[in-house]
Amino acid sequence: MRVRFGALAANVALAVASTLAVLVVLEVALRLSGFAPDLATRRMVDALWTRLLDCYPTNPRGYFDIDLREPESRELYYAVAPRRFDEIARDHPWAVESRYNELRFREVPPAPVGPSKLRIVIFGDSFAEGQGVKERDTVARVLERLLEEQSPGRYEVRNCGRRGLDFPALFEGFEASLRYEPALVVYALVLNDAVQPPEFHARQSYVDDWILDRERLPEEEDAPPGFLQPRLLDFVSQRIGAWRVGRATTRWYFDMWGEGNPEGWTRTQEYFREMDRQINRRAARLLVAPWPLFVGLESGYPFREVHETLRRFCLGSGIPYHDLLPVFEGHRSADLWVHPVDRHPNEIAHRLAAESLAPVVRRLLEGS
């Protein structure tokens, strides 16, 4: 009996030792590979909302050319957020700058349209504004360059994206954009724009919205993970967390544009129609151009049905519609992200969107 017990104990000890050895090997491999738990984005903005920095923990494509650790950057940007600058520069040193006018658009102030010119407004939220993208690379600026190449001196494009807005606040941004006297408003819709009554919006508290990783949005006092914190535990928890929220997130987006959000979807349709009425009264036109969410573009994009719902509504309401989804399908989703923890469209995605919009814009404005 003692011999059997001793053999069993030896086997258990061997199994435990083997498991520990495997875990140690995995931990070492993760550290050698450079894996660390993702740190979400940070932001610095001045009190008047004239200057903002989107800040990131890494620079995966080498695109971010502001390094807040450099003395020159400190001199330029310390006054934006003096109480938080050093802490953000330590853990999120890579940044993109945005500057805003009095309407909080990333654009020059409104002014009369020049003779023989046609002005286009790109309206929407952070996707239109270009969160995490340099101003020259936003869809508005790229579209303007493309149109200028085709018809010199004929078109102007204004960026009237304003981050963080859904309807009804988004409608206020739309009305402000009309101060630019546009001949065409391109509404660069995002799939979280619909009206969200309080009980529906509350559901988002437990989902990652496929745009920003809300589960790892840092608190002010958060510190980076210490050396002794197991990377293997971080790796497993991130994978489990992604799986856990995926289905809930997808359902949340589907519900937003249909029977799961009846009050919100009805009110959203009313906003669409009112936007179209206001634009028509100005002898201008509205074009609805939905961005996809940058997930599952490789195959099996999960929100195709939502795009179809929007297409049917616009078609039935007589509102021109141009879906940007086909432009991105087949691309690797992660190649179009600003950053692994910020799935806003990057400069590549903005260029592709502008190239898709250019012929549609010309056709609507010139009838060609």
TORKOL-4160 file (C-alpha; in steps of 0.2 Angstrom, whole numbers, padded with zeros to 4 digits, m for minus):
368
<pt num="1" X="0000" Y="0000" Z="0000"/>
<pt num="2" X="0014" Y="0012" Z="0005"/>
<pt num="3" X="0023" Y="0007" Z="m0011"/>
<pt num="4" X="0007" Y="0011" Z="m0021"/>
<pt num="5" X="0005" Y="0028" Z="m0012"/>
<pt num="6" X="0023" Y="0032" Z="m0015"/>
<pt num="7" X="0022" Y="0029" Z="m0033"/>
<pt num="8" X="0006" Y="0039" Z="m0035"/>
<pt num="9" X="0014" Y="0054" Z="m0025"/>
<pt num="10" X="0029" Y="0053" Z="m0037"/>
<pt num="11" X="0018" Y="0053" Z="m0052"/>
<pt num="12" X="0008" Y="0068" Z="m0046"/>
<pt num="13" X="0024" Y="0077" Z="m0041"/>
<pt num="14" X="0031" Y="0073" Z="m0059"/>
<pt num="15" X="0015" Y="0080" Z="m0067"/>
<pt num="16" X="0015" Y="0096" Z="m0056"/>
<pt num="17" X="0034" Y="0098" Z="m0060"/>
<pt num="18" X="0031" Y="0096" Z="m0079"/>
<pt num="19" X="0016" Y="0108" Z="m0079"/>
<pt num="20" X="0026" Y="0121" Z="m0070"/>
<pt num="21" X="0041" Y="0118" Z="m0082"/>
<pt num="22" X="0029" Y="0121" Z="m0097"/>
<pt num="23" X="0022" Y="0137" Z="m0089"/>
<pt num="24" X="0039" Y="0143" Z="m0086"/>
<pt num="25" X="0044" Y="0140" Z="m0104"/>
<pt num="26" X="0028" Y="0149" Z="m0110"/>
<pt num="27" X="0031" Y="0164" Z="m0099"/>
<pt num="28" X="0049" Y="0165" Z="m0105"/>
<pt num="29" X="0044" Y="0164" Z="m0123"/>
<pt num="30" X="0031" Y="0178" Z="m0121"/>
<pt num="31" X="0043" Y="0189" Z="m0112"/>
<pt num="32" X="0056" Y="0186" Z="m0126"/>
<pt num="33" X="0044" Y="0189" Z="m0139"/>
<pt num="34" X="0040" Y="0206" Z="m0131"/>
<pt num="35" X="0022" Y="0202" Z="m0127"/>
<pt num="36" X="0015" Y="0214" Z="m0114"/>
<pt num="37" X="m0003" Y="0217" Z="m0109"/>
<pt num="38" X="m0010" Y="0231" Z="m0121"/>
<pt num="39" X="m0012" Y="0248" Z="m0113"/>
<pt num="40" X="m0026" Y="0257" Z="m0120"/>
<pt num="41" X="m0025" Y="0275" Z="m0128"/>
<pt num="42" X="m0023" Y="0291" Z="m0118"/>
<pt num="43" X="m0028" Y="0308" Z="m0123"/>
<pt num="44" X="m0022" Y="0326" Z="m0119"/>
<pt num="45" X="m0033" Y="0341" Z="m0123"/>
<pt num="46" X="m0032" Y="0359" Z="m0118"/>
<pt num="47" X="m0046" Y="0367" Z="m0109"/>
<pt num="48" X="m0053" Y="0376" Z="m0124"/>
<pt num="49" X="m0053" Y="0361" Z="m0136"/>
<pt num="50" X="m0041" Y="0369" Z="m0148"/>
<pt num="51" X="m0027" Y="0356" Z="m0147"/>
<pt num="52" X="m0028" Y="0338" Z="m0143"/>
<pt num="53" X="m0015" Y="0323" Z="m0143"/>
<pt num="54" X="m0020" Y="0305" Z="m0146"/>
<pt num="55" X="m0007" Y="0295" Z="m0137"/>
<pt num="56" X="m0001" Y="0277" Z="m0139"/>
<pt num="57" X="0010" Y="0265" Z="m0130"/>
<pt num="58" X="0019" Y="0259" Z="m0145"/>
<pt num="59" X="0022" Y="0264" Z="m0163"/>
<pt num="60" X="0019" Y="0248" Z="m0173"/>
<pt num="61" X="0020" Y="0255" Z="m0191"/>
<pt num="62" X="0032" Y="0269" Z="m0187"/>
<pt num="63" X="0018" Y="0281" Z="m0192"/>
<pt num="64" X="0017" Y="0292" Z="m0176"/>
<pt num="65" X="0031" Y="0305" Z="m0177"/>
<pt num="66" X="0028" Y="0314" Z="m0161"/>
<pt num="67" X="0038" Y="0306" Z="m0147"/>
<pt num="68" X="0033" Y="0315" Z="m0130"/>
<pt num="69" X="0049" Y="0309" Z="m0122"/>
<pt num="70" X="0059" Y="0321" Z="m0133"/>
<pt num="71" X="0063" Y="0338" Z="m0126"/>
<pt num="72" X="0056" Y="0347" Z="m0141"/>
<pt num="73" X="0040" Y="0338" Z="m0139"/>
<pt num="74" X="0039" Y="0343" Z="m0121"/>
<pt num="75" X="0042" Y="0361" Z="m0125"/>
<pt num="76" X="0028" Y="0361" Z="m0138"/>
<pt num="77" X="0015" Y="0351" Z="m0129"/>
<pt num="78" X="0018" Y="0352" Z="m0110"/>
<pt num="79" X="0005" Y="0366" Z="m0108"/>
<pt num="80" X="m0009" Y="0355" Z="m0116"/>
<pt num="81" X="m0010" Y="0345" Z="m0100"/>
<pt num="82" X="0003" Y="0350" Z="m0087"/>
<pt num="83" X="m0003" Y="0339" Z="m0073"/>
<pt num="84" X="m0003" Y="0323" Z="m0084"/>
<pt num="85" X="0010" Y="0326" Z="m0096"/>
<pt num="86" X="0024" Y="0317" Z="m0088"/>
<pt num="87" X="0014" Y="0301" Z="m0084"/>
<pt num="88" X="0007" Y="0300" Z="m0101"/>
<pt num="89" X="0024" Y="0303" Z="m0109"/>
<pt num="90" X="0031" Y="0289" Z="m0099"/>
<pt num="91" X="0019" Y="0275" Z="m0104"/>
<pt num="92" X="0010" Y="0282" Z="m0120"/>
<pt num="93" X="0024" Y="0293" Z="m0128"/>
<pt num="94" X="0019" Y="0291" Z="m0147"/>
<pt num="95" X="0006" Y="0304" Z="m0152"/>
<pt num="96" X="m0004" Y="0312" Z="m0166"/>
<pt num="97" X="m0010" Y="0330" Z="m0165"/>
<pt num="98" X="m0027" Y="0337" Z="m0169"/>
<pt num="99" X="m0031" Y="0356" Z="m0170"/>
<pt num="100" X="m0049" Y="0363" Z="m0169"/>
<pt num="101" X="m0058" Y="0378" Z="m0174"/>
<pt num="102" X="m0072" Y="0387" Z="m0163"/>
<pt num="103" X="m0085" Y="0374" Z="m0170"/>
<pt num="104" X="m0073" Y="0360" Z="m0163"/>
<pt num="105" X="m0070" Y="0354" Z="m0181"/>
<pt num="106" X="m0053" Y="0349" Z="m0187"/>
<pt num="107" X="m0054" Y="0363" Z="m0200"/>
<pt num="108" X="m0052" Y="0381" Z="m0205"/>
<pt num="109" X="m0066" Y="0393" Z="m0199"/>
<pt num="110" X="m0081" Y="0394" Z="m0210"/>
<pt num="111" X="m0080" Y="0407" Z="m0224"/>
<pt num="112" X="m0090" Y="0410" Z="m0240"/>
<pt num="113" X="m0088" Y="0398" Z="m0254"/>
<pt num="114" X="m0078" Y="0406" Z="m0268"/>
<pt num="115" X="m0085" Y="0409" Z="m0286"/>
<pt num="116" X="m0087" Y="0394" Z="m0297"/>
<pt num="117" X="m0082" Y="0382" Z="m0282"/>
<pt num="118" X="m0092" Y="0368" Z="m0275"/>
<pt num="119" X="m0089" Y="0364" Z="m0257"/>
<pt num="120" X="m0091" Y="0346" Z="m0249"/>
<pt num="121" X="m0092" Y="0343" Z="m0231"/>
<pt num="122" X="m0087" Y="0326" Z="m0223"/>
<pt num="123" X="m0098" Y="0325" Z="m0208"/>
<pt num="124" X="m0098" Y="0312" Z="m0194"/>
<pt num="125" X="m0089" Y="0307" Z="m0178"/>
<pt num="126" X="m0072" Y="0301" Z="m0174"/>
<pt num="127" X="m0070" Y="0291" Z="m0190"/>
<pt num="128" X="m0073" Y="0306" Z="m0201"/>
<pt num="129" X="m0063" Y="0317" Z="m0190"/>
<pt num="130" X="m0048" Y="0305" Z="m0191"/>
<pt num="131" X="m0044" Y="0300" Z="m0173"/>
<pt num="132" X="m0026" Y="0294" Z="m0173"/>
<pt num="133" X="m0023" Y="0300" Z="m0190"/>
<pt num="134" X="m0013" Y="0315" Z="m0196"/>
<pt num="135" X="m0023" Y="0329" Z="m0203"/>
<pt num="136" X="m0016" Y="0328" Z="m0220"/>
<pt num="137" X="m0021" Y="0309" Z="m0221"/>
<pt num="138" X="m0039" Y="0311" Z="m0216"/>
<pt num="139" X="m0052" Y="0306" Z="m0229"/>
<pt num="140" X="m0057" Y="0325" Z="m0231"/>
<pt num="141" X="m0039" Y="0330" Z="m0236"/>
<pt num="142" X="m0036" Y="0315" Z="m0247"/>
<pt num="143" X="m0053" Y="0317" Z="m0256"/>
<pt num="144" X="m0049" Y="0336" Z="m0259"/>
<pt num="145" X="m0032" Y="0331" Z="m0267"/>
<pt num="146" X="m0040" Y="0318" Z="m0278"/>
<pt num="147" X="m0053" Y="0330" Z="m0284"/>
<pt num="148" X="m0041" Y="0344" Z="m0287"/>
<pt num="149" X="m0031" Y="0333" Z="m0298"/>
<pt num="150" X="m0046" Y="0329" Z="m0308"/>
<pt num="151" X="m0054" Y="0347" Z="m0308"/>
<pt num="152" X="m0041" Y="0360" Z="m0303"/>
<pt num="153" X="m0049" Y="0374" Z="m0293"/>
<pt num="154" X="m0067" Y="0367" Z="m0294"/>
<pt num="155" X="m0069" Y="0358" Z="m0276"/>
<pt num="156" X="m0066" Y="0362" Z="m0258"/>
<pt num="157" X="m0068" Y="0348" Z="m0245"/>
<pt num="158" X="m0071" Y="0352" Z="m0226"/>
<pt num="159" X="m0068" Y="0340" Z="m0212"/>
<pt num="160" X="m0084" Y="0342" Z="m0200"/>
<pt num="161" X="m0081" Y="0326" Z="m0191"/>
<pt num="162" X="m0083" Y="0328" Z="m0172"/>
<pt num="163" X="m0077" Y="0314" Z="m0161"/>
<pt num="164" X="m0088" Y="0306" Z="m0147"/>
<pt num="165" X="m0105" Y="0310" Z="m0154"/>
<pt num="166" X="m0120" Y="0299" Z="m0158"/>
<pt num="167" X="m0138" Y="0305" Z="m0162"/>
<pt num="168" X="m0145" Y="0317" Z="m0155"/>
<pt num="169" X="m0129" Y="0326" Z="m0152"/>
<pt num="170" X="m0123" Y="0321" Z="m0169"/>
<pt num="171" X="m0137" Y="0331" Z="m0177"/>
<pt num="172" X="m0130" Y="0347" Z="m0168"/>
<pt num="173" X="m0114" Y="0344" Z="m0177"/>
<pt num="174" X="m0123" Y="0342" Z="m0193"/>
<pt num="175" X="m0132" Y="0359" Z="m0191"/>
<pt num="176" X="m0115" Y="0367" Z="m0187"/>
<pt num="177" X="m0107" Y="0359" Z="m0203"/>
<pt num="178" X="m0120" Y="0369" Z="m0213"/>
<pt num="179" X="m0111" Y="0385" Z="m0209"/>
<pt num="180" X="m0099" Y="0380" Z="m0223"/>
<pt num="181" X="m0112" Y="0382" Z="m0236"/>
<pt num="182" X="m0109" Y="0364" Z="m0244"/>
<pt num="183" X="m0116" Y="0358" Z="m0260"/>
<pt num="184" X="m0114" Y="0341" Z="m0254"/>
<pt num="185" X="m0114" Y="0333" Z="m0236"/>
<pt num="186" X="m0106" Y="0316" Z="m0235"/>
<pt num="187" X="m0112" Y="0308" Z="m0219"/>
<pt num="188" X="m0098" Y="0296" Z="m0215"/>
<pt num="189" X="m0109" Y="0285" Z="m0204"/>
<pt num="190" X="m0102" Y="0273" Z="m0191"/>
<pt num="191" X="m0112" Y="0258" Z="m0184"/>
<pt num="192" X="m0114" Y="0266" Z="m0167"/>
<pt num="193" X="m0121" Y="0282" Z="m0172"/>
<pt num="194" X="m0140" Y="0278" Z="m0169"/>
<pt num="195" X="m0150" Y="0285" Z="m0155"/>
<pt num="196" X="m0147" Y="0275" Z="m0139"/>
<pt num="197" X="m0160" Y="0276" Z="m0126"/>
<pt num="198" X="m0153" Y="0275" Z="m0108"/>
<pt num="199" X="m0158" Y="0257" Z="m0106"/>
<pt num="200" X="m0150" Y="0252" Z="m0122"/>
<pt num="201" X="m0134" Y="0262" Z="m0120"/>
<pt num="202" X="m0132" Y="0254" Z="m0103"/>
<pt num="203" X="m0129" Y="0237" Z="m0112"/>
<pt num="204" X="m0113" Y="0244" Z="m0119"/>
<pt num="205" X="m0105" Y="0244" Z="m0102"/>
<pt num="206" X="m0100" Y="0226" Z="m0103"/>
<pt num="207" X="m0095" Y="0225" Z="m0122"/>
<pt num="208" X="m0080" Y="0231" Z="m0131"/>
<pt num="209" X="m0087" Y="0242" Z="m0145"/>
<pt num="210" X="m0075" Y="0235" Z="m0158"/>
<pt num="211" X="m0067" Y="0253" Z="m0160"/>
<pt num="212" X="m0059" Y="0257" Z="m0143"/>
<pt num="213" X="m0054" Y="0243" Z="m0131"/>
<pt num="214" X="m0065" Y="0249" Z="m0116"/>
<pt num="215" X="m0060" Y="0235" Z="m0105"/>
<pt num="216" X="m0042" Y="0242" Z="m0104"/>
<pt num="217" X="m0046" Y="0260" Z="m0104"/>
<pt num="218" X="m0033" Y="0266" Z="m0090"/>
<pt num="219" X="m0038" Y="0275" Z="m0075"/>
<pt num="220" X="m0027" Y="0290" Z="m0070"/>
<pt num="221" X="m0018" Y="0281" Z="m0057"/>
<pt num="222" X="m0015" Y="0265" Z="m0067"/>
<pt num="223" X="0004" Y="0260" Z="m0068"/>
<pt num="224" X="0011" Y="0249" Z="m0081"/>
<pt num="225" X="0013" Y="0230" Z="m0077"/>
<pt num="226" X="0028" Y="0226" Z="m0066"/>
<pt num="227" X="0042" Y="0214" Z="m0070"/>
<pt num="228" X="0035" Y="0201" Z="m0059"/>
<pt num="229" X="0017" Y="0201" Z="m0066"/>
<pt num="230" X="0015" Y="0185" Z="m0076"/>
<pt num="231" X="0014" Y="0188" Z="m0095"/>
<pt num="232" X="0005" Y="0171" Z="m0097"/>
<pt num="233" X="m0009" Y="0176" Z="m0086"/>
<pt num="234" X="m0011" Y="0193" Z="m0096"/>
<pt num="235" X="m0011" Y="0183" Z="m0112"/>
<pt num="236" X="m0024" Y="0171" Z="m0107"/>
<pt num="237" X="m0035" Y="0184" Z="m0099"/>
<pt num="238" X="m0035" Y="0194" Z="m0114"/>
<pt num="239" X="m0040" Y="0180" Z="m0125"/>
<pt num="240" X="m0054" Y="0175" Z="m0114"/>
<pt num="241" X="m0060" Y="0193" Z="m0113"/>
<pt num="242" X="m0060" Y="0194" Z="m0132"/>
<pt num="243" X="m0070" Y="0179" Z="m0134"/>
<pt num="244" X="m0082" Y="0183" Z="m0119"/>
<pt num="245" X="m0087" Y="0200" Z="m0126"/>
<pt num="246" X="m0087" Y="0196" Z="m0145"/>
<pt num="247" X="m0105" Y="0188" Z="m0146"/>
<pt num="248" X="m0112" Y="0202" Z="m0134"/>
<pt num="249" X="m0104" Y="0216" Z="m0145"/>
<pt num="250" X="m0111" Y="0209" Z="m0161"/>
<pt num="251" X="m0128" Y="0207" Z="m0154"/>
<pt num="252" X="m0128" Y="0225" Z="m0147"/>
<pt num="253" X="m0124" Y="0232" Z="m0165"/>
<pt num="254" X="m0137" Y="0222" Z="m0173"/>
<pt num="255" X="m0150" Y="0227" Z="m0161"/>
<pt num="256" X="m0146" Y="0245" Z="m0162"/>
<pt num="257" X="m0153" Y="0246" Z="m0180"/>
<pt num="258" X="m0169" Y="0236" Z="m0178"/>
<pt num="259" X="m0181" Y="0228" Z="m0167"/>
<pt num="260" X="m0169" Y="0227" Z="m0152"/>
<pt num="261" X="m0169" Y="0246" Z="m0151"/>
<pt num="262" X="m0186" Y="0251" Z="m0158"/>
<pt num="263" X="m0187" Y="0269" Z="m0151"/>
<pt num="264" X="m0169" Y="0273" Z="m0155"/>
<pt num="265" X="m0170" Y="0267" Z="m0173"/>
<pt num="266" X="m0186" Y="0276" Z="m0176"/>
<pt num="267" X="m0179" Y="0292" Z="m0169"/>
<pt num="268" X="m0163" Y="0289" Z="m0180"/>
<pt num="269" X="m0173" Y="0288" Z="m0196"/>
<pt num="270" X="m0181" Y="0304" Z="m0191"/>
<pt num="271" X="m0164" Y="0313" Z="m0190"/>
<pt num="272" X="m0159" Y="0306" Z="m0207"/>
<pt num="273" X="m0175" Y="0313" Z="m0215"/>
<pt num="274" X="m0173" Y="0330" Z="m0206"/>
<pt num="275" X="m0155" Y="0331" Z="m0212"/>
<pt num="276" X="m0160" Y="0327" Z="m0230"/>
<pt num="277" X="m0174" Y="0340" Z="m0229"/>
<pt num="278" X="m0162" Y="0354" Z="m0222"/>
<pt num="279" X="m0150" Y="0350" Z="m0236"/>
<pt num="280" X="m0163" Y="0350" Z="m0250"/>
<pt num="281" X="m0169" Y="0367" Z="m0244"/>
<pt num="282" X="m0152" Y="0374" Z="m0247"/>
<pt num="283" X="m0152" Y="0366" Z="m0265"/>
<pt num="284" X="m0138" Y="0354" Z="m0259"/>
<pt num="285" X="m0137" Y="0335" Z="m0257"/>
<pt num="286" X="m0134" Y="0322" Z="m0244"/>
<pt num="287" X="m0124" Y="0306" Z="m0247"/>
<pt num="288" X="m0124" Y="0293" Z="m0233"/>
<pt num="289" X="m0108" Y="0283" Z="m0234"/>
<pt num="290" X="m0107" Y="0270" Z="m0220"/>
<pt num="291" X="m0089" Y="0264" Z="m0214"/>
<pt num="292" X="m0088" Y="0246" Z="m0209"/>
<pt num="293" X="m0082" Y="0242" Z="m0192"/>
<pt num="294" X="m0064" Y="0235" Z="m0194"/>
<pt num="295" X="m0067" Y="0217" Z="m0188"/>
<pt num="296" X="m0070" Y="0201" Z="m0199"/>
<pt num="297" X="m0065" Y="0210" Z="m0215"/>
<pt num="298" X="m0055" Y="0195" Z="m0220"/>
<pt num="299" X="m0070" Y="0184" Z="m0222"/>
<pt num="300" X="m0087" Y="0183" Z="m0213"/>
<pt num="301" X="m0090" Y="0202" Z="m0209"/>
<pt num="302" X="m0103" Y="0201" Z="m0195"/>
<pt num="303" X="m0112" Y="0217" Z="m0199"/>
<pt num="304" X="m0117" Y="0215" Z="m0217"/>
<pt num="305" X="m0135" Y="0214" Z="m0213"/>
<pt num="306" X="m0134" Y="0231" Z="m0204"/>
<pt num="307" X="m0127" Y="0239" Z="m0220"/>
<pt num="308" X="m0141" Y="0231" Z="m0229"/>
<pt num="309" X="m0154" Y="0239" Z="m0217"/>
<pt num="310" X="m0146" Y="0256" Z="m0220"/>
<pt num="311" X="m0146" Y="0254" Z="m0239"/>
<pt num="312" X="m0165" Y="0249" Z="m0239"/>
<pt num="313" X="m0169" Y="0264" Z="m0228"/>
<pt num="314" X="m0160" Y="0276" Z="m0239"/>
<pt num="315" X="m0166" Y="0269" Z="m0255"/>
<pt num="316" X="m0184" Y="0270" Z="m0248"/>
<pt num="317" X="m0181" Y="0288" Z="m0243"/>
<pt num="318" X="m0173" Y="0294" Z="m0259"/>
<pt num="319" X="m0156" Y="0298" Z="m0250"/>
<pt num="320" X="m0141" Y="0294" Z="m0260"/>
<pt num="321" X="m0131" Y="0279" Z="m0253"/>
<pt num="322" X="m0113" Y="0273" Z="m0255"/>
<pt num="323" X="m0107" Y="0259" Z="m0244"/>
<pt num="324" X="m0089" Y="0259" Z="m0240"/>
<pt num="325" X="m0089" Y="0241" Z="m0235"/>
<pt num="326" X="m0084" Y="0233" Z="m0252"/>
<pt num="327" X="m0068" Y="0244" Z="m0252"/>
<pt num="328" X="m0062" Y="0235" Z="m0237"/>
<pt num="329" X="m0068" Y="0218" Z="m0238"/>
<pt num="330" X="m0053" Y="0205" Z="m0241"/>
<pt num="331" X="m0041" Y="0216" Z="m0232"/>
<pt num="332" X="m0034" Y="0211" Z="m0215"/>
<pt num="333" X="m0043" Y="0220" Z="m0202"/>
<pt num="334" X="m0028" Y="0224" Z="m0191"/>
<pt num="335" X="m0019" Y="0232" Z="m0206"/>
<pt num="336" X="m0032" Y="0246" Z="m0206"/>
<pt num="337" X="m0032" Y="0250" Z="m0187"/>
<pt num="338" X="m0024" Y="0265" Z="m0180"/>
<pt num="339" X="m0016" Y="0254" Z="m0166"/>
<pt num="340" X="m0020" Y="0237" Z="m0159"/>
<pt num="341" X="m0030" Y="0245" Z="m0145"/>
<pt num="342" X="m0038" Y="0258" Z="m0156"/>
<pt num="343" X="m0048" Y="0251" Z="m0171"/>
<pt num="344" X="m0052" Y="0268" Z="m0179"/>
<pt num="345" X="m0047" Y="0268" Z="m0198"/>
<pt num="346" X="m0029" Y="0272" Z="m0200"/>
<pt num="347" X="m0021" Y="0282" Z="m0214"/>
<pt num="348" X="m0022" Y="0268" Z="m0226"/>
<pt num="349" X="m0041" Y="0266" Z="m0223"/>
<pt num="350" X="m0044" Y="0284" Z="m0225"/>
<pt num="351" X="m0035" Y="0284" Z="m0242"/>
<pt num="352" X="m0046" Y="0269" Z="m0248"/>
<pt num="353" X="m0062" Y="0278" Z="m0242"/>
<pt num="354" X="m0057" Y="0294" Z="m0251"/>
<pt num="355" X="m0053" Y="0285" Z="m0267"/>
<pt num="356" X="m0070" Y="0276" Z="m0267"/>
<pt num="357" X="m0079" Y="0292" Z="m0263"/>
<pt num="358" X="m0071" Y="0303" Z="m0277"/>
<pt num="359" X="m0081" Y="0297" Z="m0292"/>
<pt num="360" X="m0097" Y="0296" Z="m0282"/>
<pt num="361" X="m0095" Y="0314" Z="m0277"/>
<pt num="362" X="m0091" Y="0320" Z="m0294"/>
<pt num="363" X="m0106" Y="0311" Z="m0301"/>
<pt num="364" X="m0118" Y="0318" Z="m0288"/>
<pt num="365" X="m0112" Y="0336" Z="m0291"/>
<pt num="366" X="m0109" Y="0336" Z="m0309"/>
<pt num="367" X="m0122" Y="0324" Z="m0315"/>
<pt num="368" X="m0108" Y="0314" Z="m0324"/>
